[in-house]
Amino acid sequence: MVDKMRTAPRKQAEREGARESLYSAIRVRLPTFAILVLRRRAADQKSSVSAVVEALILDEILLDEVERMVKQSPEFKRVAIEWMREAVVRKRR
């Protein structure tokens, strides 16, 4: 008997693989009170700390900065476009 819950459909697996390539992990050192604030915001928003931090960072990134980086790096352009596509899909859900 095959456990159908463990086998993802091909399209879902492809989307998950693409989504994984859009994100990287880094470790940051923050004041304890800041971490507590981030956890509280995540709980209030029924979200994750990563999603809260992502939103805060994206609010600080300026369009002209992104445009400069796109011109300088084909790799940046590729991942930025992929991320934007994924963001549009998430927003529609």
N, C-alpha and C positions, 0 to 999 in steps of 0.2 A: 504494500500500500504506500502511495506517495503522499507525503505531507504537503498539500497544496498551499498551506499558509507560508511555508518556507521557500517556495519557488515563486519568484516575482515574474510577472509577464515581461517579455523582452523590452517593450517600450518603457515600462516603469524602470527596469534595470538600467536602460540607456539613460533615462532622465536622471536617475540617482547617480550614475557614474559621471555625467556631465556636471551635475550640481557639486559633486565632491571636488571636481577640478577647479571650481570657481572659488573655493575657500582654502585658506591655509591656516595653520595654527601657529600662534606665537604665544610666548609667555610674557606677561607684563607684571611688574611689581607696582601695586597701588596701595595707598593708605587704607587701613581697615575700614574707616568710616565710609570711604568711597565704594568699597566693595559691598558694604551693607546697604548703601543707597541703591546701587545697581541691582542687588538682589530684591530689594523692596519694589523697585520700578518693574522688574521682570514679573514679580508675583502680581502686582496691580494690573499689569497689561496681559496677564496670562501668557507670558512669553518666556524667553530664555535670557540670561544675562548677555549671551553673545548677540542676540537680536537687539537688545537695548544698546549695547556698545556700538554695534554696526550702525544703528540709526543716528547715534550721537556723532560718530565719525563722519558719516555721509553728509550730515548737516553742515559740517565744517569744510568739506571739500568744495572748492570753487570750480566753476565750469572752465574758466580760462586755464586753471592748473591741469585739469583733465585734458583739455585740448592740446596743451603743450606736450604732455606726456604721450598722447596718441601720436603726435608728429615725431617724437623721438624714439618710440619703441613699438614695433609691430606686435610684440608679445603683449604689451600693455593694451594695445588696441583690441587684440583678440579677446583677452579675458574681460575687458570692460564691456565689449559688445555682448559677450555670452552672459555676463552678470545682468546686464540690462534686460536681455530677453527673459531670463529667469525671473527677474523682479516683476516684469509685466505679467507673467503667468501667475506668480504668487498673488499679485494684486487682484487679479480676476477671480480668484478662488473665494 
